[in-house]
Amino acid sequence: MPRESRSAQDAKGRSDAFDTGDGWMDAYLPYQLYRVTNRLNLRLQGRLKAIGINLSQWRVLSVLRSYGTLSISGIVEHTLMEQPTVSRVVVQLEQDGMVSRRVSAEDSRMTDITLTRKGAEAFDTIRESAYRHEKLALEGLDQASLDTLRETLRRIERNINLYD
C-alpha cells in the first residue's frame, strides 16, 4: 500500500485551518479608511522629506495653521497624537524655528504654541502638494458626493465621540 505524502497528511490534519480567508476586511470601514489615509500620507511623505519635515511635524504644523495658537493638549486633541509625541515634535519644531512657545496669558501653568513665519511658509509650501494629492484621490467625484462624504465622516466622528 502506497504511503501518503507528507503534504497530504498535513492537509488532512488541518481540516480546521482557514487557508482561504473570508475577505472580511474588504468591507470593514475602519480598515478602508486606514488604507486611504495611509496611501495619501505615503504620497505626501516624499514632499515632506524634501524639506526636512516628517508626518508628525506636518500634523502639528497643520493644526496650528488651521486653528492658530494652541496648548499642547489642544494639539493632542486635534492631531490625535500621544502627548509625549506632541511634546517631542514641538521641541524639534521650536529648535527648527517653525514654532514658538510662550506661557499662556490665561493660565501660567500652560504653554501656548504658535506657528512662526518660517513654519507657516514651510506649511504653505507643502499644502499645495497636499491639495494636489487630495484632488487626484477624489477625481471623478462630484461636489454633491464630496459634500455627502464629508458630512458622513463628520457624523461618524460625532458618533464615536459619544462613546468616549
C-alpha positions in Angstrom: 0.0 0.0 0.0 1.5 3.4 -1.0 2.3 5.8 1.7 0.6 9.3 1.7 2.8 12.1 1.0 3.7 14.4 4.0 1.7 17.3 2.4 -1.4 15.1 2.1 -1.1 14.0 5.7 -0.6 17.7 6.8 -3.7 18.7 4.8 -5.9 16.0 6.5 -4.6 17.1 9.9 -5.6 20.8 9.2 -9.3 20.4 8.5 -9.9 23.3 10.8 -7.4 25.7 9.1 -8.6 28.8 7.3 -6.4 28.7 4.3 -8.5 30.9 2.0 -9.6 33.7 4.3 -13.1 35.2 4.2 -12.2 38.7 3.0 -13.9 40.4 5.9 -11.5 43.4 5.9 -12.6 44.4 2.4 -16.0 45.6 3.9 -14.6 46.8 7.2 -14.8 50.6 7.1 -12.1 51.4 9.7 -9.7 49.3 7.6 -10.7 51.1 4.4 -10.3 54.5 6.0 -6.9 53.4 7.3 -5.7 52.3 3.9 -6.9 55.5 2.2 -5.3 57.7 4.8 -2.0 55.7 4.7 -1.9 55.9 0.9 -2.4 59.7 0.9 0.2 60.1 3.6 2.7 57.9 1.7 2.3 60.2 -1.4 2.9 63.3 0.8 5.9 61.9 2.6 8.3 62.4 -0.3 7.4 66.1 -0.4 7.8 66.4 3.3 11.1 64.7 3.3 12.4 67.1 0.6 12.1 70.0 3.1 13.1 68.0 6.2 9.7 67.5 7.8 8.1 64.2 9.0 4.4 63.3 9.2 4.2 64.1 12.9 5.6 67.5 12.3 3.3 68.1 9.4 0.3 67.2 11.6 1.4 69.7 14.3 2.0 72.4 11.7 -1.3 71.6 10.1 -3.4 72.1 13.2 -1.5 75.2 14.2 -2.1 76.7 10.7 -5.8 75.7 10.9 -6.6 76.6 14.5 -4.0 79.2 15.5 -2.2 79.2 18.8 -2.9 76.1 20.9 -1.7 74.4 24.0 0.0 71.0 23.9 -3.3 69.5 25.0 -5.1 71.4 22.2 -2.6 70.0 19.7 -3.1 66.5 21.1 -6.9 66.8 20.7 -6.7 67.9 17.1 -3.9 65.6 15.9 -4.9 62.5 17.9 -1.3 62.0 18.7 0.0 61.0 22.1 1.0 63.9 24.4 4.7 62.8 24.8 5.0 62.6 21.0 3.4 66.0 20.6 5.8 67.5 23.2 8.9 66.0 21.4 7.6 67.3 18.0 7.0 70.8 19.4 10.6 70.8 20.8 12.0 69.8 17.4 9.9 72.4 15.6 10.9 75.1 18.0 14.6 74.2 17.5 14.0 74.5 13.8 12.4 77.9 14.2 8.9 76.8 13.0 7.0 77.3 16.2 7.4 79.4 19.3 6.4 78.7 22.8 5.3 81.1 25.5 3.5 81.0 28.8 -0.3 81.2 28.4 -1.8 84.6 29.2 -4.9 82.7 30.5 -3.1 80.1 32.7 0.5 80.5 33.7 0.7 76.7 34.1 0.1 76.2 30.4 2.3 76.8 27.4 0.9 78.2 24.1 2.4 77.0 20.9 2.3 79.4 17.9 3.4 78.9 14.3 6.2 81.2 13.2 6.5 82.8 9.8 9.1 80.1 8.9 6.7 77.4 10.0 3.8 79.0 8.1 5.9 79.2 4.9 7.0 75.6 5.2 3.4 74.5 5.7 2.1 76.6 2.8 4.7 75.0 0.5 3.5 71.6 1.4 -0.2 72.4 1.4 -0.2 72.8 -2.4 1.2 69.3 -2.7 -1.4 68.0 -0.2 -4.2 69.6 -2.2 -2.9 68.0 -5.4 -2.8 64.6 -3.8 -6.3 65.1 -2.5 -7.5 66.2 -5.9 -6.1 63.1 -7.5 -7.6 60.9 -4.9 -11.1 62.5 -5.3 -11.0 62.5 -9.1 -14.4 61.6 -10.6 -16.4 62.5 -7.5 -18.8 65.4 -8.0 -19.4 68.2 -5.4 -22.6 66.6 -4.1 -20.7 63.3 -3.5 -17.9 65.1 -1.7 -20.3 67.1 0.5 -22.0 63.8 1.4 -18.7 62.1 2.1 -17.6 65.0 4.4 -20.9 65.1 6.2 -20.9 61.3 6.6 -17.4 61.4 8.1 -18.4 64.2 10.5 -21.4 62.2 11.6 -19.2 59.1 12.2 -16.8 61.1 14.2 -19.6 62.6 16.3 -21.0 59.0 16.9 -17.6 57.8 18.0 -17.2 60.8 20.3 -20.5 59.9 22.1 -18.8 56.7 23.3 -15.6 58.4 24.6 
